Amino acid sequence: MLTIKRLDIDEAQMLIEGAAAKAREIGVPMCIAVTDESGHLIRFDRMNGGKVSSISIAIDKASTGAIARRGTHVYNQLCVPGNQTFGIHVTNNGHFSIIGGGLPVFIDGEIVGGIGVSSGTAEQDLVCAEAAIQHFYAACGRKA
């Protein structure tokens, strides 16, 4: 039998709060999604002014971070014509994101979820996702 660690709804909210605080700091309202370790949505928030087109993008980024166990920005660098990873962006019914802003969430070395942020540039989205994880670890006294 497998024992699976998974983010709960309160922990997902901590991640959203961390991303939203950074988004306010940089002045870019974001769509923020948190998934479980299997890439299924736990919690979502669209800040006032977050782009409607970014709703599904944020969810896909969070899901990709969780199921691929790497940041979406890593796949952006790998998914170029000629590389063996090219084409991964069309897998999973087109929901595998290679746009920066999606990260896995680990606790004690185990994957527990993913966070995805969208509405700014890929760099701004990634900064907010990183801030979310830092906030989460600080708030719950955990480490990757």
C-alpha positions, 0 to 999 in steps of 0.5 A: 500500500502506498502512503501519499503526502499531499497539500491540504486546503490550508497549505494551498491557501498559504501558497496563494497568499505568498504569490499574491503578496509578491504580485501586489509588490510588483504591481501585477494582479495574478491568477494563482493555482495550487494542485495536489501531487497528481496535478489535480486542482486544490485551490485557485484565486484570481486577483482583481485584474488577473487576466481571464486568459490566464485562468487555465494557464495557471492551472496547467502550470501548477499541474505540470509542476506537480506531475513533472516535478520540475519548474515549467521554465526548465521545460521551456529551455528543453523543448526546442526543435531538435531536442529529444524533449521537443513535443512534450508541450502537446502531451496531456491533452495540451495541458503540459505547460512550458511557460515559466511560472509553474513549480513543484512543491516538495516537503522533506524531499517528497512531491506534495503539489504544484503552484502555477502563476499567470498574468504577467511575463513568464519571469514575473510569474516565476518570481511570484511562484518562487515567493509562494514557496518561500512563504509556505516554507516559512509559514509552516516551518517546513523545508523542501 
